Amino acid sequence: MWLIWIGVVLAVLHFAKIGPLADLDYWWALPFGLALIWFEVIERTFGLDRKKGHDEMDKVKRKRIQQALGTFGKGKGKGR
């Protein structure tokens, strides 16, 4: 995500003709290309996108289990 923010800053500086980026032709677009490679190739290759999804599902599952165990034994019919 930080590559996208760097690209936005560089693009704004380039189009506003501020600093040394005013004269550069395409270097301001480099972070966008790197971000594209990261999100489309590297994350999928190493399974980082699936890992994030599994981590979120595990967090919800643990919360649901804790809630179920917290209410376990507190219902009616106790002491039978």
RADA-V413436 format. One record per residue. RES is the residue in one letter. D_CENTER is the distance of its C-alpha to the mean C-alpha in Angstrom with 1 decimal. Layout:
RES:D_CENTER + RES:D_CENTER
This chain:
M:7.3 + W:10.5 + L:12.4 + I:12.2 + W:13.5 + I:16.2 + G:17.1 + V:17.6 + V:19.7 + L:21.7 + A:22.3 + V:23.6 + L:25.8 + H:27.1 + F:28.0 + A:29.5 + K:31.5 + I:30.7 + G:31.3 + P:31.5 + L:28.8 + A:31.3 + D:33.2 + L:30.5 + D:30.1 + Y:26.8 + W:25.1 + W:22.9 + A:21.2 + L:20.3 + P:16.8 + F:15.9 + G:17.5 + L:15.7 + A:12.2 + L:13.7 + I:14.9 + W:11.7 + F:9.7 + E:13.0 + V:15.0 + I:13.6 + E:10.6 + R:13.2 + T:16.0 + F:14.8 + G:13.3 + L:9.8 + D:8.6 + R:11.5 + K:11.1 + K:8.1 + G:10.3 + H:13.3 + D:12.2 + E:11.7 + M:15.1 + D:16.7 + K:16.0 + V:17.6 + K:20.4 + R:21.2 + K:21.5 + R:23.7 + I:25.8 + Q:26.3 + Q:27.4 + A:29.8 + L:31.2 + G:31.7 + T:33.8 + F:35.6 + G:39.3 + K:39.3 + G:40.6 + K:44.2 + G:46.6 + K:46.0 + G:49.0 + R:50.5
